[in-house]
């Protein structure tokens, strides 16, 4: 079978598969981004964004990837001369550290090995020193398939008075992100992950305090300017108009499913993926106690390299999963199960994986993974 992006089973860790309704929304004719029609689109998006975040607040859409959202938040809220605490245990935590160091000084970085949970107790000890202005952390570290328990750190951050700035790019609409309960001051989401919209938009939620403390950061990503215009159903600069149209449709789909429904389905798919992985005798890369619900990172089988697993899935069976990043390149593969991913996607993926392992003489028993998935599928209506 020839790999074909139009018909593939698409389970990478983002961007994710997009619903036809969302794709059709992007084919709308050009509109005047300063006219009433587009202002109406922006107004609808404003009203729908609390559905995405599960919280009300100050929310803004930026034309740019999730990294643009990170830079917008850090450039607007971090300060020179006031200490920032960064927690990292993967590729995206390290990216946070790099961006934060452009806008904050001093920066204290607490790092755990990739795949291990962030050092919560060390972070609490740093917060007790009383001089931390902001804590920057990743809620869901896609590069290693691990969810960080930021709820465990939240009380200490609140006691310290520090701002809690959270990379939720692969977490929002994929795993629980209790913004108000956990006291997050800023949360960055990416359009291409749990929301299942096209890549190219960053969506930022800010608390009252965070909005009140915004300062001019970068010109294009000035959050205060974006918020001031959004209050008038407008944008300060020319937006990515087709992506805004797609965003509205993706938000409507989420509203129809409900945030709770999407989180529940994503969790069920994750549980089935982990069970099927174990049944094949394969090992997760991260600490299983903190395995992510949006992406499962799996160590390559002994004796089988990337070409015989991930690349073979695509070349032979038209199944797209993702490889490792950085030092993990060629050592793991990652199965994304967020957004509108569903049970047929898992069945096809693991049927193909069973076939590959069977040819290599490494399949414990035919159908063992598919049985684990089937056992967890919802009963017929």
N, C-alpha and C positions, 0 to 999 in steps of 0.2 A: 504494500500500500504506500502510495506517495503522500508525504506530508502536505497538507492543504490547510492553510489558516482559516479558510472560510467554513470548513466542515470539521475541524479538529475538536477533540475533547480537550478543553482548554482549562487547565488547573494550575497555572503558575501563581506566584504569590502576589501578583498585581503588576500591570493592570489585569482585571478579571474579565470574564465574558460579559457582554453587554446585551441587554434585552432588546429585541427588535423595535419595541416602542421608543426606546431611547435613541437607537440608531436613526430611526425615521425622523425624530425631532431635529436632528442635525441637518437634515436635507431641506429644511425650510428656506425659502428665498431670503436674500439679504434684507435686513431691516435697518432703519435708522436708530442707532444706539442712543440718540438724544430725543427720540420721538416717543409718543404716548404708548405705542404698542410695546416697545422694549421696556419702558418704565413699568408697564403692567406686569411683564415677566419678572422683573426684579422684585416688584411688590409681592408677587406670589412666592418667589423663592424666600424672601424674608419671613413670610408667614409659615413656610414649611420647615425652615431650618431647625426650630425647636424639636421637630419630630426626629431629626437626625441625631441631635445631641441629647435628647431626653431632658432638656433643661432650657429655660428661658435665659436671656442675657443679651449681651452685645455680640452679634455675629456678623461676619463679613466674608465675602467671597473674593478671592484674588485670582487673577489670571496668572497662573504659574503653578509649578508642581508643589508637592508637599514641602520640599526644601525651601521654596519661596515663603511658605507660611512660617517655617521655623525662623528664617532670617527676619521676617517682618516682626515676629514676636520678640526675638532676642534683641534686635536693633532698637526696638521701641521701649523695652522694659528693663534691660540690663544697664548697668552703670559702671563707668570707670571709677575706681576708688571705693567700690562697695563689693564685697566678696560674693561670688557666685559658686554654688556647689553643683557639680555635674556628676551624674551617676551613669555608668556605662558597663555593658556586658555584651556588646555586639557591634556590628558595622554601623548601625544607625545611632547608637549611643556615641560612638566615636565621631560621627558626623556632627552631632549636637555639640560635642566638645570643641571641634574645630570652629564651628560658627560662633559659639559663645565667646571664644577667646578673641574674636574680632571686635567684640562690643563690651566685654567685661574685663576687669582687672582689679584685684587678683581673682583667679579661678582655681578652685580646689577640685581635682578629679579623683573620684573613687571608682576604681575599675575592678570588676570580677572577671574571671576567665570567660571567654565566649561559651555560652551554654549553661552557665551557672547564674543563680539569682543575684540581683544587685545587692551590695553589702548594706543592708538596712540598718544594722546595729552601728556600723561605722558612721553612717550618715546621721543617725540620731546623736552620736557623740559630737559630730561637727556642729550640728544645729544647737546643741546646748552651749556652745561657746558664745552664742548670742550676736554674732556679727555677720550672719548670712542674709543677704538681701533676697536671693532667689535660688530655688532648687530647680534644676533642669533634668528631666528623666524621660525615658521611653516607656510607655505602658506596655506595648507589645513589640518585642524585638524580632522582626520578620527574618532577619538574616540567620537566626539560630532556632526559630520556631518556639519562642519562649515568652510567656506572659509574666511581667513583673508585678508583684503584689504591692502596688502603690498605696492601697488602702492601709497596709501595715505601717507605712511611713507617714501617712496623712496627719495623724494627731500630733506628731512631733513637729511637722512643718507648721501646723496651725499655732502651736504653743510658741514657736520661735518668732512668729510674725513675718516669716519669709514668704515671698510669692512662690506659688507652685506652678511651674510652667511645664506642660506635658505634651510630648510627641505622641499623639493618638492616631497617627496617619493610618496604621493598619489595625487599629483597635476600634475606632468609632463605627458603630453598626456591625461590629463583628464580635466583640467581647463586652461585658459590662464595663461601663465608664460612668460612674456615678459622680458627676461633676460637682453637684451641690453638696452631697453627703461627704465627699472626700476633700472638698475645699480646693478644687483646682481653679487657679486664676486664669489660665490660658490653656486651651486644648486645640491642637492643630489636627485637622482631618484632611485626608486626600480623597479626591473624587473617585479615584480608580480602584479603591479597595472595597470595604464593606458596603458602600453605597452602590457600587456597580455602575458608575458613570464613566465617561471617557477620562483618560488621564489629561491633566493640564490645568486643574483648578485646585487651589488650596482654600480650605474653609476654616475659619478661626472663630473660636468662642472665647469671649473675655468676660471676666467678672466685673462688677461695679468698680472694685478697687483697681483692677488692671486698667480699665478704661481711664480712670481718673489719673493714672500715673504714666500714661503714654507720653513719650517725647518723640521729636522728629528723629527717625532713623534714616533708612535709605529713602530717596525721593520717591521712587516708584512704589515701594512697599510701605509707605507711611500709613500706619493703621488709623491714625486719627483722621487723615484725609479721606480714607476709604469709608470710615464710619460716618463721617459728616455727610458724605454724598449718599451713602446707602439710606440714611434717614430720609432722603428726598427721592428714594427709589432710583438712584443714579449711581454712576461710578466716576471716579476722578479722571481716569484715562480710558482709552478705547478698550473695552473688554473683549474677551474671546467669545463673540456672540453665539456661534453654534454650540459651544460648550455650555453656556448659560441655558440655552434651550434644552439641551440634553439633561442638564442638572435638574431643571424643573421636572422633567418627566421621571427621572430616577427618584426624586423626592416623592412624587405622587405614587410611584410603585411601592416605595417604602411605607408610605402612609397607609396604603391598601393592605399591605402585609402586617403592619405595625412593627415598631422597633422590637418589642418583646418577641413577636413571632420570628423575626429574622435572627435575633440572638439565639433563640431556642433551636431553630433549624441548624444554624452554624455549629452550635455545640453538639448536636446529635451527629452531624457529619464528622466532626472532629473525633468524637468518641468512637465512631465506626472506623475511621481511618486508623486510629491508634490500635484498635483491636485487630484489624486486618493486618497491620504491620507486625504486631506481635505474633500472630498466627503463622506468618511467613518466616518467623525466626529472625526478623530484622530488628535493629536497635534504633531507638530515637537518639538524636544527637543531644538535645538538652536534657536537663534534669526532668524526668517524667512528671514529678510533682508540680512542675510549672509549665507543662507543655501548652503551647498556644492552641486556641480554638479556631484561629483563622488560617494557620499554615502549620503543617507537620513536617519537621526536618528529620530525615532518615539517613543513617549511615549507609554507605554503599555496602552491598553484600561482600563478604570476604572473597577475594579473587576476581571480582567483577568491577571494572573501572567505569567511569562516566560514559564512555562510548558504548558499553555493553548494557547499560541500564537506561539512563535518561535519554541519551541520543537514540538508542534502539527503540524506546517507547514512541518517539516521534517518527523515526524513519520507517518502522515496520507497522505501527498501529495507529499513527496519526493522533497520538496522545501527547499533549504538551504539559510537562511539569518543569520545575526550575532547578538549576544547579546551585552550588554553594558560591559564596562570595569571599573575596580576600583569601585568607589562609585556608579556607574550606573549599576552594575551587577544586572540583573533581573528587571530593571526599564525601559529599552528601548530596542528596536530591531533596527537593521540597515540593510538597503537594499543597496547593492552596485550595481551601474549601470555604470561601467567603462570598459575599455578594449574592448572586443568584445561582451559585453552584447547587447541585441537587443530587439525589440518589443515583440516577442513571450515570452521571459523571463518574462517581466512585466505582460503580460496577464495571464500567468499561475500562477504567484505569487499572483496577486490580486484576481484571481478567487478563489484560495485556501483561501486567507485571508477573502474574502466575506463569504465563506462557514463557516469558523470558527466563525466569528462574527454573522452569521445567527443562528447557533446552540446556541449561547449564548444570543440570543435575542437582539443583539446590531447592527444589520445591518439596516441602514436607509431605504434602498430600494434595492432589488436585481439588480445587474448590474450597480449600480451607479458608482463604481470605474472603472469598465471596460469601461463604456461609456466615462469617462474622458480620459482614455488612447487612446481609438479608435479615439476620436476626434482630437488627436494630432499626430496620425500616419501619415506618408507620404501618399499622394494619390497614388493609383495604377498607374503604368506607362501606 
